[in-house]
Amino acid sequence: MEMVLTEDQELIAKTANDFVKEKSPISRMRKLRDQADPMGYSRALWKEMAELGWVGIALPESVGGAGMGMSELVVVVEALGRSLAPEPFISCVGLASAAVLELGTEAQQELWLTPVASGEQTIAFAHLEPETRYEPHAIQSEARREGDGFVLSGRKIQVLDGFGAEAFVVVARTDGASGEAEGISLFWVPADAEGVSVERQTLLDSRNAAIVQFENVQVPQASVLGEPGQCGEALERIIERGTVVLCAEMLGGMSEAFRLTVDYLKEREQFGTRIGTFQGLKHRAARVFMEIELARSCVMAAARAIDESSEDASKLVSLAKARCSDAYILAANEGVQMFGGVGMTDEYDIGLFMKRARMSELTLGDANHHRKRWSALSNY
Amino acid sequence: MSDLEKFRQKTRIWLEENAPESIIGVRFTELDGNWGGRKAEYGNPDMKVWLDRMADRGWTAPTWPAEYGGGGLSAQEAKVLSQEMTALRIPPALVGFGLTMIGPTLLRFGTDEQKQEHIPRIVRGEIRWCQGYSEPGAGSDLASLQTRAVREGDEFIINGTKVWTSYADKADWIFCLVRTDPDVKKQEGITFLLIDMETTGVSVSPILLISGKSPFCETHFQDVRVPVRNVISEINAGWTVAKALLGHERTMIADTFGAGSGRGKKRSRGIMAEHALRYLGEREGEVADPVVRNEVAQNEMDTRAFGLTVQRAKDAAKAGHQPGPESSMFKVYGTEINMRRNELAVRIAGPQALGWEGPGFDEEEIALTRDWLRSRGNSIEGGTSEVQLNIIAKHVLGLPD
């Protein structure tokens, strides 16, 4: 694994950073929040991102994607993370599309992912339940066989970007008890199917999330993903992909929060001098710098490990999420502290990063969860 | 077949034919490798045979120019040589500060005459070097050093004391920072000087550490006469030379601590996990104490993240990016991980970590305790963590003074 960006990746990064500067400053996200926009993101901008090839960057050419990998996707998402861009990369690309890729037949992939890659439709990953927390297999939603297909019932919470999504990839149980890998099944359910209801949730970062209720929803055989009851292992791979995309966004967020903080240390004057001259702050800033550098290495390594199907990939994903969780929280907390009083005001952007840091820390497993997972994967 | 592959084949054949059988598979720690020098003692005479054979080809210093006795290999060829030696479990023929510190410095700053005099003798392991930087009154503030060098004709007369001179008692020459001008800004009156330890007036006394015996010494200079031609670069330009060498030392220290657990095959336990299972027991395949289990994971993950970052810096360098002052973070982070690892290991061992020597403790437990004590120096030696954080704040983040 080469831990350096290729020329192509450098170019993608530059394009994405330029795009963010021009079209997606933080003020855009702020406006969506202040207008209480129900989508929470811009469908028009999402379409533009798709046209630039970003939505389908890691999708196969057969569905209109670029056929690249996670190593390229993370470069794009990191740039968007810098401006807190709320477009649904984690949910639609990282999780739901990954599920169709991991489990879908070629026909299913072409049918469902082509409109995703082109930006026409978004899809969401309906996984989390009140009891799930971070255990992928703690699922109670049930699908029972009926005729050729299944009937699905269950309640999903915090379905990221679930409001307005055209379809859901739903994780349910056809057998076994909550917590067991055995019996896990995945289904494709259009949002307008009979028995599906979507209720917008309001989370602290103001991004799109929904409670999605499935009541006796008829799922035809053609909408079953993979082998029913045998998808527990695949579910972990899907979540790993989504986790790395989330980590990339976190990396961008913590980098920008830290950049704002360092700039402030160079400007703000107290006691007749710039506060960046104080060693008490310098050393803390230097420590945040180190943590972000380490997080960056872990995200690069995790993305490359997935692209190379390395047997180390699961551990590296947990390494990346644990480090990004801790480092983003550190960068945000230190940022607000170093900004002082104004850091507590809604007017300053640093607080927005703090909210997003907490959101992303507690999504798809916090650092403690991923340390436990690392231990289990290391056989102790 | 590419030239590099041909080189690999030839190298392997040569190694197989020339490495004495008795040294194969011998594993050295940094401390008991072959340091060479006039006072070298060879427990196994084959080690000397091995040194001479490697030195004949310049392969003790594979990338150094052949005109000074080095191997003249490209970086790629040197990597192949190292890979083949690892694969055949052949230990390095020579280690030490000549190869890692003063040699590269001489190649960069020395005159042709100085290179001719010293480099071949480093390559052959004939001269062992030590470093005279710190003084009792000049630690983190190294530039305030006071060892005086007063010129008298073609000689300097040296008076003063250096501390933390590792292996001064075993070294043949010392590279030193001395004050040649006390009346200018402190960095501008320093000269980089090479001194033969056998010169009259040089004496050495060992330092006992909290961890027990140590390689550290104090080195005293009393009216020591050194020829002016032993100055590296210009008189009063020693600080530039010193900084170049220090950067190298910090990378070396970081490399030492960068390697470690957390790598390797899927589902294989690391050393710290085994250690925790040994002292705390196992419950359903897990370390019985969940808090310690978490701490072990944290330490392994810190180590892995750090290793990946060192790798990233190396890959960036290979891709032609200049290494910057961010390498300061390697010194801080690498040493601090090692210190936390030692703290954790001692706490896991519990009362069995309390032995100093004698009955009731096995060798490993005694080493654990000594290693922990010794590790407390990691964030002090080679530039304290605080100094490194200052460097990051100023040169990487651009924070004002």
Interface residues (C-beta under 8 A of the other chain):
Chain A: E2 M3 V4 V262 L265 K266 R274 G276 T277 Q279 L281 K282 H283 A285 A286 R287 F289 M290 E293 L294 A295 R296 S297 C298 M300 A301 E311 D312 S314 K315 L319 A322 R323 N368 R371 K372 W374 S375 A376 L377 S378 N379 Y380
Chain B: G262 K265 K266 R267 S268 R269 G270 A273 A276 L277 G285 E286 V287 R293 N294 V296 A297 Q298 E300 M301 R304 A305 F306 L308 T309 Q311 R312 D315 A316 K318 A319 H321 E326 M329 V332 Y333 E386 L389 N390 I392 A393 K394 V396 L397 G398 L399 P400 D401
